[in-house]
């Protein structure tokens, strides 16, 4: 760089453009490498957790589920879902006991559906997906998803607050 009369740096012709191109390419390479590593590790984690869940043969259970997002209130309230024979048979809001519009929760009405949703989300290459799983049964305890890094208010957190075998 050279200095102008006001003692401010003046970029040399082409330097700023070259630097911008270099930084953009370096940033893209870094994001791709991190995304690939994180993605393959998450697939391994999801697969291991799902294998634990499937080996438990839980087809009758009740679980409490919550979703945190920049969404309407009926989507973020905690719900209790009853599953019989691997299919959802009832869902109510925990705070009121009123019936849930299950179309709002179609991806989350069973643990198997949640695993399917996690796999499809990973296939879409989110900016970030982190998850923790119950140690014995393998169901997801908490999942954080940021689909697009530079988009505001698109993040979502999914939680299974409790899960018990149904009689």
C-alpha atoms as one frame of an Amber mdcrd trajectory, in Angstrom:
protein
   0.000   0.000   0.000   1.060   3.541  -0.492   0.015   6.639   1.460  -1.959
   9.559   0.083  -1.536  13.181   1.218  -3.921  12.664   4.194  -1.755   9.789
   5.476  -4.393   7.209   4.686  -3.433   3.951   3.028  -4.431   3.688  -0.603
  -4.658   0.174  -2.050  -2.356  -0.638  -4.914  -4.322  -1.336  -8.126  -5.769
  -4.869  -8.079  -4.555  -5.733  -4.564  -7.938  -5.333  -2.889  -9.717  -7.464
  -5.503  -7.078 -10.196  -5.343  -7.233 -10.222  -1.539 -11.040 -10.464  -1.585
 -10.960 -13.372  -4.039  -8.307 -15.155  -1.975 -10.240 -14.688   1.287 -13.483
 -15.856  -0.310 -11.843 -19.013  -1.685 -10.026 -19.740   1.582 -13.246 -19.270
   3.563 -15.212 -21.536   1.250 -12.543 -24.242   1.474 -12.528 -24.018   5.264
 -16.316 -24.264   5.468 -16.429 -27.255   3.141 -13.749 -29.133   5.017 -15.379
 -28.504   8.397 -18.816 -29.302   7.054 -17.670 -32.615   5.585 -15.915 -33.653
   8.792 -18.822 -32.588  10.987 -21.335 -34.196   8.639 -19.647 -37.602   8.520
 -19.100 -37.601  12.298 -22.770 -36.730  12.855 -23.886 -39.540  10.518 -21.771
 -41.974  12.553 -23.268 -40.644  15.804 -26.825 -40.778  14.495 -26.326 -44.284
  13.102 -24.888 -45.577  16.396 -27.696 -43.981  18.417 -30.336 -45.274  16.013
 -28.883 -48.786  16.256 -29.228 -48.613  20.065 -32.813 -47.411  19.696 -33.724
 -50.168  17.247 -32.112 -52.877  19.387 -34.290 -51.756  22.337 -37.442 -52.736
  20.342 -39.491 -49.917  21.900 -42.825 -49.840  20.076 -45.047 -48.674  22.984
 -43.869 -45.511  24.696 -44.809 -42.010  25.780 -42.443 -39.100  25.348 -42.420
 -35.378  25.963 -41.090 -33.311  23.102 -40.285 -29.634  22.694 -39.075 -27.538
  19.799 -37.441 -24.140  20.267 -37.432 -21.841  17.279 -38.573 -18.475  16.050
 -42.020 -20.000  15.468 -45.646 -19.696  16.486 -46.467 -20.536  20.116 -48.390
 -23.729  19.309 -45.204 -25.115  17.724 -42.928 -24.338  20.677 -45.127 -25.641
  23.518 -44.106 -28.962  25.074 -46.204 -31.900  23.921 -46.699 -35.469  25.136
 -46.888 -38.097  22.416 -48.152 -41.664  22.884 -46.811 -44.286  20.491 -48.327
 -47.783  20.179 -47.064 -50.373  17.714 -44.529 -47.819  16.481 -47.284 -45.383
  15.382 -48.441 -42.186  17.094 -51.898 -42.623  18.654 -52.210 -39.406  20.632
 -50.568 -36.047  21.246 -51.516 -33.380  23.780 -50.027 -30.152  25.040 -48.473
 -30.809  28.447 -49.561 -27.444  29.896 -53.271 -27.793  29.024 -54.013 -31.377
  28.016 -55.577 -30.139  24.779 -55.128 -32.152  21.603 -52.250 -31.185  19.325
 -52.623 -30.525  15.604 -50.226 -33.325  14.643 -49.581 -31.853  11.186 -47.416
 -29.277  13.004 -45.230 -32.089  14.366 -45.346 -34.735  11.610 -41.528 -35.175
  11.590 -41.374 -35.664  15.361 -44.325 -37.938  16.291 -42.141 -41.002  16.904
 -38.477 -41.502  17.673 -38.095 -43.263  14.313 -39.504 -40.188  12.551 -37.070
 -37.965  14.452 -34.158 -40.126  13.274 -35.470 -39.956   9.683 -35.713 -36.160
  10.020 -32.121 -35.970  11.306 -30.849 -38.011   8.356 -32.722 -35.855   5.825
 -31.469 -32.699   7.558 -27.865 -33.919   7.342 -28.371 -34.746   3.661 -29.315
 -31.072   3.150 -25.858 -30.080   4.531 -26.823 -27.670   7.318 -24.290 -25.117
   8.546 -24.390 -26.846  11.933 -26.067 -29.862  13.474 -25.156 -31.028  16.962
 -26.918 -33.746  18.892 -26.769 -35.669  22.134 -28.356 -39.066  22.656 -29.603
 -41.099  25.593 -26.792 -43.484  26.530 -28.759 -46.749  26.769 -31.758 -46.413
  24.453 -30.114 -44.053  21.954 -33.011 -41.661  21.367 -32.057 -38.009  20.747
 -32.042 -35.919  23.913 -31.243 -32.602  22.257 -30.566 -31.564  18.676 -29.489
 -28.109  17.520 -29.766 -27.288  13.812 -28.601 -24.141  12.028 -29.557 -24.667
   8.377 -27.789 -21.581   6.968 -24.907 -19.914   8.816 -25.640 -16.331   7.818
 -29.425 -16.480   8.101 -31.019 -15.049  11.222 -33.742 -16.899  13.173 -33.629
 -20.150  11.186 -32.095 -22.182  14.030 -34.108 -24.873  15.770 -33.542 -26.958
  18.899 -35.389 -30.253  19.378 -35.589 -31.945  22.789 -37.007 -35.195  24.089
 -37.540 -34.285  27.736 -38.658 -37.727  28.888 -39.430 -41.113  27.420 -41.067
 -44.031  29.244 -42.362 -47.400  28.137 -46.144 -47.482  27.785 -48.139 -50.324
  29.369
